[in-house]
Amino acid sequence: MNSVVLAIGLMIFLCVARVPVTIALIASALVGGLHSGLSTQEAIAAINDNLLVGSQVGMTYIMVGALAVALARSGVLDLLARKLVSMLGNEDTRHQNKVKWLLYGIFMVASILSQNAVPVHIAFIPVMIPPLLVIFNKLRIDRRAIACILACSMSSSYLLLPTGFGAIFLNEIMLNNVNDVGAAYGLTITADMVPKAMFLPVMGILAGMLVAIFFSYRKPRDYKTNEAALAQIEKTKDTVLNPFQLVMTLIAISVTLVFQITFDSLLVGAMIGFMILSISGIFRWNQQDDVFTEGMRMMVQIAVIITIASGFAGVLEATGEIKPLVQASAEMIGDHKALAAAIMLIVGLFITIGFGDSFASVPILAPIYIPLALTLGFSPMAAVALLGASAALGDAGSPASTITLGATSGLNADGQHDHVRDSVIPTFMHANFGMIIFAWIAAMIL
């Protein structure tokens, strides 16, 4: 058996069996390396030599986590939730419909901003959503629709817009991996090509979101307004945000965006934003360590997975069995590019669904997908679209995804939103099915 196939197959099996992702990656890398003839020391060295790339992205995630917690401490989201609750006094049906669509719009905008302009990832969900559960109940909103809005909007944002987490995914991960792997095949892409290649796959995600809103979960759904839901509103009543803190929060957000664009570094932007919030009185000076540690705990899992995934990809490269695998696959598929594109997308979905992180999937898939796509005659843009979509498929809809976990953390604050039935399955169906179709079209026409 090809060592690359063995390593990836074992990794998928261990992830599906709910073995921690980091252990699954390390164990699979060692087994694949040993099977190829590498010694234990050589396999470990291949892992260690490739950790640096992943650790750079991991550091950024940790800094972003600190910024997210600092912004949550500002109380801006609490005040927004309280304002929305006060708008529901009118029982008129038309007025309630306006409130519902206003909520949907706010969730879309907040999800997009959380990945790019205000890179706090999922941290806004457990702060913004719980105080609004009483409103959802009165409007009889199906919370599965909100889960799809959150998941699809966040995924679309970082897959298409090259700032914040989008800068990490598109530039630091996608661009670097494609150029590193493609160098041996004469392939070099530029930063502007990646968003263009991802445009159609992202349109598939948005199409799925619209299906969820207007068809799948359009009908009213009843929930009980229990004590847990009422308690979420009570938490916001003690929130006080003076004008100075509000101004400083807005300045911190703006400066974060300016610095990340100016220096092409989300790490620098998040650090400066955190420092501004520290000196503005949002939280006490002696609480800086606590805020930073809380943010680190929130993001450290993603940072570790990305780091180890780079080591995993390094072992795959060190086995020397990627090229034979690519050649054998190309011969087996022949000239059936349409079939090849479909298989690559489905395999990518299966891999990412196992550990729920598209950022970590890219370095795992790139050593195989880029050579295979080029060997089969796909254009560079089509190859990028296949890699990006294959890595992103399964991020929204995986039980282990931070996106689905974040949606559940907010929508289940009163114990009436099941993680698998109400977050995982709905987001899996609506984000992934549309993306497979549109990504396949992109591979055929680009």
Summary of the structure (lengths in Angstrom):
residues: 446
radius of gyration: 22.3
end to end distance: 33.8
largest distance: 72.4
contacts: 1722
relative contact order: 0.17
helix: 80%
strand: 0%
